[in-house]
C-alpha cells in the first residue's frame, strides 16, 4: 500500500479535530509512515499562514484540479 496524496499536493483539511482552524488550503510537506492502525500520515502546511500540523489520510481531501463550470440554465 502507498500514500494517496503526493508531496507538494494541495489539500483541504476534512477532519473535525481542528474545527475552528481548518479553513483554507494546505500543502503536503512531508509523507509520514503508516501508523499502527494502517493509516498513512502527512505533515501539512497552511498555504497562507504557514501553520503546520500532522494529519492522517482520512483527515484530508484533495483540492479539485478544475473548478466546476457554472450552469448557464
Residue pairs with C-beta under 8 A, 6 or more apart in sequence:
1 34
1 38
1 40
2 40
3 31
3 40
3 42
3 57
4 40
4 57
5 11
5 28
5 42
5 57
5 60
5 62
6 28
7 28
7 29
7 30
7 31
8 27
8 28
9 27
9 28
9 62
9 63
10 25
10 26
10 27
10 28
10 47
10 62
10 63
11 25
11 26
11 27
11 28
11 42
11 44
11 60
11 61
11 62
11 63
12 22
12 24
12 25
12 26
12 60
12 61
12 62
12 63
13 22
13 26
13 44
13 55
13 59
13 60
14 58
14 59
14 60
14 61
15 22
15 55
15 56
15 58
15 59
15 60
16 22
17 59
18 53
21 51
24 46
24 47
24 48
24 49
25 46
25 47
25 48
25 63
26 44
26 45
26 46
26 47
26 60
27 44
27 45
27 47
28 42
28 43
28 44
29 43
29 44
29 45
29 52
30 42
30 43
31 40
31 41
31 42
32 40
32 41
32 42
32 43
32 54
33 40
33 41
34 40
34 41
35 41
35 56
39 56
39 57
39 58
40 56
40 57
41 54
41 55
41 56
41 57
42 54
42 55
42 56
42 57
42 60
43 52
43 53
43 54
44 52
44 53
44 54
44 55
44 60
45 51
45 52
46 52
